[in-house]
């Protein structure tokens, strides 16, 4: 497939489900999306999207994933999803037929991208749409499938409540991450008692209010840090009074400091 850009995407895009190949790959480049949102849709083929530059958000079955640069998201075939794009974006898509998806994740997840996986996607994206099967092409794509199956799953998932009242509250917290108001304050804003909000958050997301907010903070921090924001700025933008308190929260959630986490996943190599 060609590398799709904002200028040629409309004429060069071929619906991957219509291509009679087990794996269909695209590269994509756009200088600016300004918050473009793709309406809910699905593909029969599973989809992995590698974000090389820019930030991608995806919502699938009530869960929100934020995928920073040099990470990827896997969306199983048939899963209804909404994609939000922001900033200059560059990356690669691979659509994979369920018939060759054994060993790949059964549910939506974010995965870390090794240098090998990145190079395989880059190489595969330059194959013609109707590439010749067998031989080198098939071997290349077989290694690609193995590398996706072995990719480490990242904890970049935020469960979102289905209840409309709680969803409005969750969206407000996503939009104002620096607001460190207590559970009682958020409950009053929602017209609920503190106990009721606490119970319903657990029922809807499987997380306590505090754990859910920590997960939101971690996801946003990774997104911002991957884009070049300093730890000090990220901590302030998340409403933390000090960098050490932010680092402690990050370490408690992911088991390592923000600096080490970013170096291991987004360092050169």
C-alpha positions as CSV (number, residue, x, y, z in Angstrom):
1,X,0.0,0.0,0.0
2,X,1.2,3.6,-0.5
3,X,1.9,5.8,2.5
4,X,-1.4,7.6,2.9
5,X,-1.3,11.4,3.6
6,X,-4.0,14.0,4.3
7,X,-3.9,14.8,0.6
8,X,-4.1,11.4,-1.0
9,X,-6.0,9.3,1.6
10,X,-9.4,9.6,0.0
11,X,-8.4,8.3,-3.4
12,X,-5.8,5.7,-2.2
13,X,-7.7,4.2,0.7
14,X,-9.0,0.6,0.0
15,X,-11.3,-0.9,2.6
16,X,-9.0,-3.6,4.1
17,X,-11.9,-6.1,4.4
18,X,-12.2,-6.0,0.6
19,X,-8.6,-6.9,0.0
20,X,-8.3,-10.8,-0.4
21,X,-5.1,-11.0,1.7
22,X,-4.7,-12.3,5.3
23,X,-2.7,-9.1,6.2
24,X,-3.3,-5.7,4.8
25,X,-1.0,-2.8,5.8
26,X,-1.0,1.0,5.4
27,X,1.3,3.8,6.5
28,X,-0.3,7.1,7.3
29,X,1.1,10.7,7.6
30,X,-0.8,13.9,8.3
31,X,0.6,17.2,9.4
32,X,-2.3,18.2,11.7
33,X,-5.7,16.6,12.6
34,X,-6.9,19.2,15.2
35,X,-8.9,16.7,17.2
36,X,-10.4,14.7,14.3
37,X,-12.8,12.0,15.5
38,X,-13.7,9.0,13.4
39,X,-17.3,7.8,13.9
40,X,-17.9,4.4,15.5
41,X,-17.0,1.7,13.0
42,X,-15.6,-1.8,12.8
43,X,-13.7,-4.1,10.5
44,X,-14.0,-7.9,10.1
45,X,-10.2,-8.0,10.2
46,X,-8.4,-7.2,13.5
47,X,-6.4,-4.0,13.5
48,X,-3.1,-2.9,15.0
49,X,-2.2,0.8,14.8
50,X,1.3,1.9,15.6
51,X,1.7,5.6,16.5
52,X,5.2,6.8,15.5
53,X,4.4,10.5,16.0
54,X,1.4,12.2,17.5
55,X,-1.3,10.9,19.9
56,X,-4.2,8.5,19.2
57,X,-7.2,7.9,21.5
58,X,-9.5,4.9,21.0
59,X,-12.7,3.9,22.8
60,X,-13.9,0.3,22.5
61,X,-16.7,-1.2,24.5
62,X,-16.7,1.4,27.3
63,X,-12.9,1.5,27.6
64,X,-10.7,4.4,26.7
65,X,-7.1,3.9,25.5
66,X,-4.6,6.7,25.0
67,X,-1.8,5.6,22.7
68,X,1.4,7.8,22.8
69,X,4.2,7.8,20.3
70,X,6.0,4.4,19.7
71,X,3.1,2.4,21.2
72,X,0.3,0.6,19.4
73,X,-3.3,-0.5,20.0
74,X,-4.7,-3.8,19.0
75,X,-8.5,-3.9,18.1
76,X,-10.0,-7.3,17.5
77,X,-12.0,-7.9,14.4
78,X,-15.7,-6.9,14.7
79,X,-15.1,-4.6,17.7
80,X,-17.0,-1.3,17.3
81,X,-14.5,1.5,18.0
82,X,-14.1,5.3,17.9
83,X,-10.7,6.8,17.1
84,X,-9.6,10.4,18.0
85,X,-6.6,11.9,16.4
86,X,-4.7,15.0,17.5
87,X,-1.6,16.9,16.3
88,X,0.7,15.8,13.6
89,X,0.4,12.1,13.2
90,X,2.6,9.4,11.6
91,X,2.2,5.6,11.9
92,X,1.2,2.3,10.5
93,X,-1.9,0.1,10.3
94,X,-2.1,-3.6,9.8
95,X,-5.4,-5.4,9.3
96,X,-5.3,-9.1,10.1
97,X,-7.8,-11.7,9.0
98,X,-9.3,-13.7,12.0
99,X,-8.2,-16.9,10.1
100,X,-4.5,-16.1,10.9
101,X,-5.1,-14.4,14.3
102,X,-4.4,-17.4,16.5
103,X,-2.2,-16.2,19.3
104,X,-3.2,-12.6,19.0
105,X,-5.0,-10.8,21.9
106,X,-8.8,-11.5,22.1
107,X,-9.6,-8.1,23.5
108,X,-8.6,-4.6,22.8
109,X,-5.3,-3.6,24.4
110,X,-2.3,-1.2,24.1
111,X,1.0,-2.9,23.3
112,X,4.6,-1.7,23.5
113,X,6.5,-1.7,20.2
114,X,9.9,-3.2,19.8
115,X,12.3,-2.0,17.1
116,X,11.7,-5.2,15.2
117,X,7.9,-4.8,15.3
118,X,8.3,-1.2,14.1
119,X,10.6,-2.2,11.2
120,X,8.3,-5.1,10.2
121,X,5.3,-2.8,10.0
122,X,7.3,-0.3,8.0
123,X,8.4,-2.9,5.5
124,X,5.0,-4.5,5.2
125,X,3.3,-1.1,4.6
126,X,5.3,-0.9,1.4
127,X,3.9,-4.1,-0.1
128,X,1.3,-3.7,-2.9
129,X,-2.3,-4.1,-1.8
130,X,-2.5,-7.4,-3.8
131,X,1.0,-8.6,-3.0
132,X,2.1,-12.0,-4.3
133,X,1.5,-14.6,-1.6
134,X,4.1,-17.2,-0.7
135,X,7.8,-16.8,-0.6
136,X,9.4,-13.7,1.1
137,X,6.2,-11.8,1.5
138,X,4.5,-14.5,3.5
139,X,7.6,-15.1,5.6
140,X,7.7,-11.4,6.4
141,X,4.1,-11.3,7.4
142,X,4.4,-14.5,9.4
143,X,7.2,-12.9,11.5
144,X,5.0,-9.8,11.9
145,X,2.2,-11.8,13.3
146,X,4.6,-13.6,15.7
147,X,6.0,-10.2,16.9
148,X,2.5,-8.8,17.5
149,X,1.6,-11.9,19.5
150,X,4.7,-11.5,21.7
151,X,4.3,-7.8,22.2
152,X,4.1,-6.7,25.9
153,X,0.6,-5.4,26.9
154,X,0.8,-1.9,28.3
155,X,-1.5,-0.6,31.1
156,X,-2.9,2.3,29.1
157,X,-6.6,1.4,29.6
158,X,-9.2,3.5,31.4
159,X,-12.6,1.8,31.9
160,X,-15.4,4.3,31.2
161,X,-18.8,4.0,32.8
162,X,-21.8,3.2,30.6
163,X,-24.3,5.0,32.9
164,X,-25.0,8.4,31.2
165,X,-24.8,10.3,34.5
166,X,-21.5,8.8,35.5
167,X,-20.1,9.1,32.0
168,X,-20.7,12.9,32.1
169,X,-18.8,13.0,35.3
170,X,-15.9,10.9,33.9
171,X,-15.7,13.0,30.8
172,X,-15.5,16.1,33.0
173,X,-12.6,14.6,34.9
174,X,-10.9,13.7,31.7
175,X,-11.3,17.3,30.5
176,X,-10.0,18.8,33.7
177,X,-7.3,16.5,35.0
178,X,-5.8,19.3,37.3
179,X,-9.0,19.4,39.3
180,X,-8.1,17.4,42.4
181,X,-11.5,17.8,44.1
182,X,-12.5,15.1,46.6
183,X,-15.0,12.4,46.0
184,X,-17.5,14.3,48.1
185,X,-17.2,17.4,45.8
186,X,-17.5,15.3,42.6
187,X,-20.6,13.6,44.1
188,X,-22.3,16.9,44.8
189,X,-21.6,18.0,41.2
190,X,-23.3,14.8,40.0
191,X,-26.2,15.2,42.5
192,X,-25.3,12.0,44.3
193,X,-24.2,11.1,47.8
194,X,-20.5,10.3,48.4
195,X,-21.4,6.7,49.2
196,X,-23.6,6.3,46.2
197,X,-20.9,7.7,43.8
198,X,-18.2,5.5,45.3
199,X,-20.4,2.4,45.0
200,X,-21.5,3.1,41.4
201,X,-18.0,3.9,40.2
202,X,-16.8,0.5,41.3
203,X,-19.8,-1.2,39.8
204,X,-19.3,0.6,36.4
205,X,-15.5,0.5,36.1
206,X,-14.2,-2.2,38.5
207,X,-12.1,0.5,40.1
208,X,-12.4,2.7,43.2
209,X,-12.8,6.5,42.6
210,X,-9.2,7.1,43.7
211,X,-7.8,4.2,41.6
212,X,-9.7,5.4,38.5
213,X,-8.4,8.9,38.9
214,X,-4.8,7.6,39.3
215,X,-5.1,5.6,36.1
216,X,-6.4,8.6,34.2
217,X,-3.4,10.6,35.6
218,X,-0.9,8.0,34.5
219,X,-2.4,7.7,31.0
220,X,-2.3,11.5,30.5
221,X,1.2,11.7,31.9
222,X,2.6,9.1,29.5
223,X,0.9,10.9,26.6
224,X,2.4,14.2,27.6
225,X,5.8,12.9,28.5
226,X,6.1,11.0,25.2
227,X,5.4,14.3,23.4
228,X,8.3,16.0,25.2
229,X,6.6,17.6,28.3
230,X,8.8,17.7,31.4
231,X,8.0,15.7,34.5
232,X,7.6,19.0,36.4
233,X,5.0,20.4,33.9
234,X,3.1,17.1,33.7
235,X,2.9,17.0,37.5
236,X,1.5,20.6,37.6
237,X,-0.9,20.0,34.8
238,X,-2.3,17.0,36.7
239,X,-2.9,19.1,39.8
240,X,0.0,17.7,41.9
241,X,1.4,20.1,44.4
242,X,4.9,18.6,44.1
243,X,6.9,16.5,41.7
244,X,7.7,13.9,44.4
245,X,4.0,13.2,45.1
246,X,3.4,12.7,41.3
247,X,6.4,10.4,41.0
248,X,5.2,8.4,44.0
249,X,1.7,8.0,42.4
250,X,3.3,7.0,39.1
251,X,5.6,4.5,40.7
252,X,2.8,3.0,42.8
253,X,0.7,2.5,39.7
254,X,3.2,1.2,37.2
255,X,6.0,0.0,39.5
256,X,8.7,2.4,38.2
257,X,9.4,6.1,37.9
258,X,8.2,8.3,35.0
259,X,11.8,8.8,33.8
260,X,12.7,5.1,33.8
261,X,9.3,4.2,32.2
262,X,9.8,6.6,29.4
263,X,13.4,5.6,28.8
264,X,12.6,1.9,28.6
265,X,9.7,2.4,26.1
266,X,10.4,5.5,24.2
267,X,14.2,5.8,24.3
268,X,16.2,5.6,21.1
269,X,16.6,2.1,19.6
